[in-house]
Amino acid sequence: DCFLQILVLQGSFLTFSFIGNFLFEKEGFLWWKGGNITFYLDLGDNELNDLKKLFQSFFASIPYEWYTKNNLSSYEGFYASIVYTYFAASGLKCVVEDSTSKGKLDMAVFYKNRAYLFEFKVVEFEPEGKALEQIKKKKYEEKYHGRYEEIYLIGVEFSAKERNVLLFEWEKQQDKP
């Protein structure tokens, strides 16, 4: 049986428990601990380069057996749903398939006064740089100007063969008046 326990500690610390695994914010870090694995993401200091390492470690921990007799690794939705689950389970506001006047952004994550805009792509062998390129070309960030002080455009490309992050690139956009 799955249960959810929410505790507020010292005003800003949240703990979410799912069958013994937990996610919490501590000193600006989001932590996930389950079994012998601990992940953290420093959203307080925007260490987005560490997010690539976190995702690579996370996807590397998915058992080989989950990929047998199926084509999961070739579907963008597989990777996107795992990334979404990570952020949503941490209690952050997430919007998926976020429509704009020029298309749909794969995912937006919001933390304090920041918007993190994600586009995902699956490639076979070589990174192509198309995920970040799409965000910029379609100007998905325009929807968030005036609502967030900092906007981050994040393109993530996954390798269907390696079943992991192949390319992770990002840019910070300043809010335009």
VMD Tcl script that draws the C-alpha trace (Angstrom):
set ca {
  {0.00 0.00 0.00}
  {1.26 3.41 -0.95}
  {0.89 6.26 1.45}
  {1.71 9.94 1.40}
  {3.01 11.71 4.44}
  {3.58 15.45 4.40}
  {5.47 17.12 7.18}
  {6.32 20.80 7.43}
  {9.51 21.30 9.38}
  {10.83 24.72 10.35}
  {8.55 26.46 7.90}
  {10.16 25.55 4.58}
  {11.17 21.90 4.70}
  {8.75 19.44 3.11}
  {9.04 15.69 3.30}
  {7.05 13.41 1.01}
  {7.16 9.72 1.83}
  {6.25 6.94 -0.60}
  {6.70 3.41 0.78}
  {9.90 4.31 2.61}
  {11.34 6.52 -0.14}
  {11.31 10.22 0.46}
  {11.88 13.55 -1.20}
  {12.55 16.72 0.69}
  {13.96 20.19 0.45}
  {16.83 21.03 2.74}
  {18.88 24.20 2.48}
  {17.81 24.81 -1.12}
  {18.45 21.23 -2.25}
  {15.82 18.74 -3.36}
  {16.74 15.28 -2.13}
  {15.38 11.87 -3.09}
  {16.39 8.87 -1.05}
  {15.32 5.32 -1.70}
  {17.19 2.18 -0.81}
  {20.89 2.78 -1.34}
  {20.51 5.68 -3.76}
  {20.42 9.36 -2.84}
  {19.94 12.09 -5.43}
  {19.88 15.80 -4.92}
  {19.26 18.81 -7.08}
  {20.43 22.24 -6.06}
  {17.68 24.44 -7.43}
  {18.62 27.12 -4.93}
  {21.89 27.82 -6.75}
  {20.70 26.67 -10.18}
  {23.38 24.03 -10.60}
  {21.78 22.82 -13.80}
  {24.92 21.05 -15.01}
  {24.49 18.73 -12.03}
  {20.99 17.93 -13.27}
  {22.52 16.05 -16.23}
  {24.54 13.87 -13.84}
  {21.45 13.29 -11.71}
  {19.38 12.20 -14.71}
  {22.18 9.99 -16.06}
  {22.49 8.27 -12.71}
  {18.73 7.92 -12.43}
  {18.30 6.37 -15.90}
  {21.35 4.13 -15.38}
  {19.61 2.68 -12.31}
  {16.60 1.46 -14.33}
  {16.90 -2.34 -14.59}
  {17.80 -3.86 -17.95}
  {14.82 -6.20 -17.66}
  {12.42 -3.27 -17.97}
  {13.59 -2.79 -21.55}
  {13.36 -6.40 -22.71}
  {10.64 -7.40 -25.16}
  {9.55 -3.80 -25.70}
  {10.66 -0.59 -27.39}
  {10.36 1.76 -24.41}
  {13.77 3.28 -24.98}
  {12.75 4.61 -28.38}
  {9.84 6.69 -27.08}
  {10.25 10.29 -25.95}
  {7.24 9.86 -23.66}
  {9.04 7.18 -21.64}
  {11.91 9.51 -20.73}
  {9.66 12.54 -20.31}
  {7.35 10.70 -17.92}
  {10.26 9.66 -15.71}
  {11.65 13.21 -15.58}
  {8.15 14.54 -14.89}
  {7.65 12.03 -12.09}
  {10.90 13.09 -10.45}
  {9.87 16.74 -10.29}
  {6.16 16.17 -9.58}
  {6.91 13.78 -6.73}
  {9.18 16.40 -5.19}
  {6.19 18.70 -4.87}
  {7.20 21.17 -7.55}
  {4.57 22.62 -9.85}
  {4.91 20.99 -13.27}
  {2.98 21.52 -16.48}
  {3.37 19.00 -19.30}
  {2.47 19.49 -22.95}
  {2.20 23.20 -22.21}
  {0.54 24.90 -25.18}
  {1.80 28.21 -26.51}
  {0.82 30.14 -29.61}
  {3.62 28.38 -31.53}
  {3.44 24.80 -30.30}
  {3.68 22.65 -27.19}
  {6.52 22.68 -24.70}
  {7.21 19.21 -23.31}
  {7.42 20.32 -19.67}
  {7.67 23.42 -17.50}
  {8.81 23.20 -13.87}
  {8.41 26.09 -11.47}
  {10.47 26.77 -8.35}
  {10.20 30.04 -6.45}
  {10.60 32.85 -9.02}
  {12.07 30.59 -11.71}
  {10.66 28.72 -14.69}
  {12.55 25.73 -16.12}
  {11.37 24.91 -19.64}
  {12.19 21.41 -20.92}
  {12.12 19.94 -24.40}
  {12.99 16.27 -24.87}
  {14.13 14.35 -27.94}
  {15.18 10.75 -28.58}
  {18.07 10.19 -30.98}
  {19.77 6.99 -32.06}
  {23.49 7.55 -31.68}
  {24.64 11.16 -31.95}
  {23.38 14.29 -30.23}
  {21.69 16.66 -32.63}
  {21.01 19.76 -30.52}
  {17.40 19.90 -31.70}
  {15.72 20.01 -28.28}
  {17.13 23.37 -27.15}
  {16.92 24.64 -30.74}
  {13.15 23.96 -30.76}
  {12.55 25.91 -27.55}
  {14.41 28.91 -28.95}
  {12.93 28.69 -32.46}
  {9.35 28.50 -31.18}
  {10.03 31.04 -28.41}
  {8.26 28.99 -25.76}
  {9.72 31.24 -23.06}
  {7.62 34.23 -24.20}
  {4.63 32.83 -22.35}
  {6.47 33.21 -19.04}
  {7.91 36.73 -19.42}
  {6.58 39.01 -16.71}
  {5.62 36.07 -14.49}
  {9.06 34.73 -13.56}
  {12.30 36.59 -12.83}
  {14.48 33.83 -14.25}
  {13.68 31.52 -17.15}
  {15.84 28.54 -18.08}
  {15.61 26.78 -21.45}
  {16.69 23.13 -21.14}
  {17.11 20.75 -24.05}
  {17.59 17.07 -23.22}
  {18.36 14.40 -25.82}
  {18.20 10.72 -24.94}
  {19.92 7.88 -26.75}
  {17.59 5.01 -27.59}
  {20.62 2.70 -27.78}
  {22.27 3.79 -24.51}
  {18.94 4.38 -22.72}
  {20.30 7.51 -21.11}
  {20.93 11.22 -21.48}
  {23.17 11.91 -24.46}
  {22.98 15.70 -24.56}
  {21.92 18.18 -21.90}
  {22.19 21.84 -22.78}
  {20.65 24.92 -21.27}
  {20.51 28.69 -21.43}
  {19.32 31.28 -18.97}
  {16.92 33.91 -20.31}
  {16.45 37.17 -18.50}
  {12.87 38.31 -18.13}
  {12.08 40.97 -20.68}
  {10.21 44.09 -19.58}
}
mol new
graphics top color blue
foreach p $ca { graphics top sphere $p radius 0.5 }
foreach p [lrange $ca 0 end-1] q [lrange $ca 1 end] { graphics top cylinder $p $q radius 0.2 }
display resetview
